[in-house]
């Protein structure tokens, strides 16, 4: 946590990052990370489901390569300072017991993206949106394993995320509008809690 103070010693900004942690994570998996610039925390069209067929040999090899360790490390980073990776981690957690090389590759992609963007973190700024703002979106692509779609939401305050959510809806939606309303319900609960 880094504070920027004005001439009177009052806080202007509070920045949060995990630079040494991210560097350690990248070092732990350096032989598996993609080469070159990673533009996004998730690959275009990325979708992970436990319905995907994975052989026992592939699963064993992926677990031995450190899939569960990587996901544990990623969970800590996205929960603390890097909410941009939450949707990827949420999907990768679906296959913790039986991961594929494709899921492992997504984990490595996210580690590389975090490493390349490790200085960004979260920054709260004085005078920036002093009224909370809630944003929400839901997918209309259900997971074939249970029929539930992914949703995400974020509550911004003082220029940064104070609450961020990315997970599956608790019920199967009957339409895109149904999924959006369910997502709004969960983010609205968080917004009411935050205001109170």
Buried (B, 14 or more C-beta within 10 A) or exposed (E): EEEEEEEEEEEEBBBBBBEEBBEEBBEBBEEBBEEEEBEEBBBEEBBBBBEBEBEEEBBEBBBEBBBBBBBEBBBBBBEBBBBBBBBBBBBBBBBBEBBBBBBBBBBBBBBBBBBBBBEEBBBBBBEEEEEBEBEBBBBEEBBEEEEBBBBBBBBBBBBBBBBBBBBBBEEBBEEEEBBBEBBBEBBEEBBEEEEE
